[in-house]
Amino acid sequence: MQLTDVTRARRTPGLVVLEGFHAVKHALRFGGELLGAWTADAVALEDLRDRLAPDVALPVEVVALDDLKRVVPRGQVVAVARRPTQPDPLTVLAGSGHVVLLEDPRHLGNLGAAVRVAAAAGAAGVMTTGRQDPWHPDALRGSAGLHFALPVHHLRTLTTGRRELVALDPEGEPLTAATELPAAAVLAFGTERDGLSDELLGAASRRLALPMTPGVSSLNLATAVAATLYSLELARG
Ligand SMILES: C[S@@+](CC[C@H](N)C(=O)[O-])C[C@H]1O[C@@H](n2cnc3c(N)ncnc32)[C@H](O)[C@@H]1O
């Protein structure tokens, strides 16, 4: 594969484009299969690797800076990986840990940040609905490539298996240290502007709110995912 193939790879269903050092590093660390990686400054990249990821071998090809910038205006390194085959949603739902469900997230940076914290906090997987491909390069950049660390699914229809569906909603009952939840629920978060749909709120067994100072309407989506996962994790002790 050549650097000039990256543009086509963005539109190829079985491939994903990784932009930036951390995305490439995490993809490799969590078993991603790289088909090609390019940089214009091998010395700087090697220095980053030595300092931040000595465990990872970065097989990069050196190209002219102008050629790299034409493909990734901001990136120091770009790579193409095979999009991992995802397990069936029911397999993910049968795993341990909470599943994060993002209903129609619009902002790819938020989506990626939610995947990142889900991976860090030991979630079983992330499921999304709606128009965005959760494996879009901007989402991968937002997750720093941690899509490769856990299953990330785009659902056509809402599936929760045997798990309790819990809605995170600023209008819900306050989430406290005493809140009891099963160790493996589906935690649903709504779209950035409008929150959860009536359909999803109706399907949930309960609605929980992260307490906020009076006058604050809501948290950013990815921040809400992070605060929820870590509150529940800390409450488990
Ligand atoms: C930016 S908020 C959406 C704001 C929307 N106007 C609303 O009222 O839900 C995106 C999502 O983050 C979650 N969220 C934000 N703040 C929250 C809070 N204080 N408690 C629980 N969930 C929250 C909810 O799932 C919400 O749908």
Ligand as a Chemical Component Dictionary entry (heavy atoms), coordinates in Angstrom:
data_LIG
# 
_chem_comp.id                   LIG 
_chem_comp.type                 NON-POLYMER 
_chem_comp.pdbx_formal_charge   0 
_chem_comp.three_letter_code    LIG 
# 
loop_
_chem_comp_atom.comp_id 
_chem_comp_atom.atom_id 
_chem_comp_atom.alt_atom_id 
_chem_comp_atom.type_symbol 
_chem_comp_atom.charge 
_chem_comp_atom.model_Cartn_x 
_chem_comp_atom.model_Cartn_y 
_chem_comp_atom.model_Cartn_z 
_chem_comp_atom.pdbx_ordinal 
LIG C1  C1  C 0  -24.917 17.372 26.248 1  
LIG S1  S1  S 1  -25.955 16.228 26.995 2  
LIG C2  C2  C 0  -27.538 16.540 26.267 3  
LIG C3  C3  C 0  -28.217 17.707 26.823 4  
LIG C4  C4  C 0  -29.701 17.691 26.565 5  
LIG N1  N1  N 0  -30.168 19.043 26.437 6  
LIG C5  C5  C 0  -30.422 16.969 27.705 7  
LIG O1  O1  O 0  -31.135 17.613 28.436 8  
LIG O2  O2  O -1 -30.237 15.752 27.864 9  
LIG C6  C6  C 0  -25.589 14.685 26.247 10 
LIG C7  C7  C 0  -25.878 13.494 27.111 11 
LIG O3  O3  O 0  -24.964 13.452 28.194 12 
LIG C8  C8  C 0  -25.593 12.859 29.321 13 
LIG N2  N2  N 0  -25.579 13.820 30.411 14 
LIG C9  C9  C 0  -25.142 15.087 30.392 15 
LIG N3  N3  N 0  -25.239 15.632 31.610 16 
LIG C10 C10 C 0  -25.752 14.683 32.417 17 
LIG C11 C11 C 0  -26.086 14.619 33.791 18 
LIG N4  N4  N 0  -25.899 15.649 34.611 19 
LIG N5  N5  N 0  -26.597 13.471 34.283 20 
LIG C12 C12 C 0  -26.774 12.402 33.498 21 
LIG N6  N6  N 0  -26.476 12.400 32.189 22 
LIG C13 C13 C 0  -25.966 13.518 31.661 23 
LIG C14 C14 C 0  -27.006 12.503 28.919 24 
LIG O4  O4  O 0  -27.070 11.163 28.502 25 
LIG C15 C15 C 0  -27.246 13.452 27.748 26 
LIG O5  O5  O 0  -28.236 12.960 26.891 27 
# 
loop_
_chem_comp_bond.comp_id 
_chem_comp_bond.atom_id_1 
_chem_comp_bond.atom_id_2 
_chem_comp_bond.value_order 
_chem_comp_bond.pdbx_ordinal 
LIG C1  S1  SING 1  
LIG S1  C2  SING 2  
LIG S1  C6  SING 3  
LIG C2  C3  SING 4  
LIG C3  C4  SING 5  
LIG C4  N1  SING 6  
LIG C4  C5  SING 7  
LIG C5  O1  DOUB 8  
LIG C5  O2  SING 9  
LIG C6  C7  SING 10 
LIG C7  O3  SING 11 
LIG C7  C15 SING 12 
LIG O3  C8  SING 13 
LIG C8  N2  SING 14 
LIG C8  C14 SING 15 
LIG N2  C9  SING 16 
LIG N2  C13 SING 17 
LIG C9  N3  DOUB 18 
LIG N3  C10 SING 19 
LIG C10 C11 SING 20 
LIG C10 C13 DOUB 21 
LIG C11 N4  SING 22 
LIG C11 N5  DOUB 23 
LIG N5  C12 SING 24 
LIG C12 N6  DOUB 25 
LIG N6  C13 SING 26 
LIG C14 O4  SING 27 
LIG C14 C15 SING 28 
LIG C15 O5  SING 29 
# 
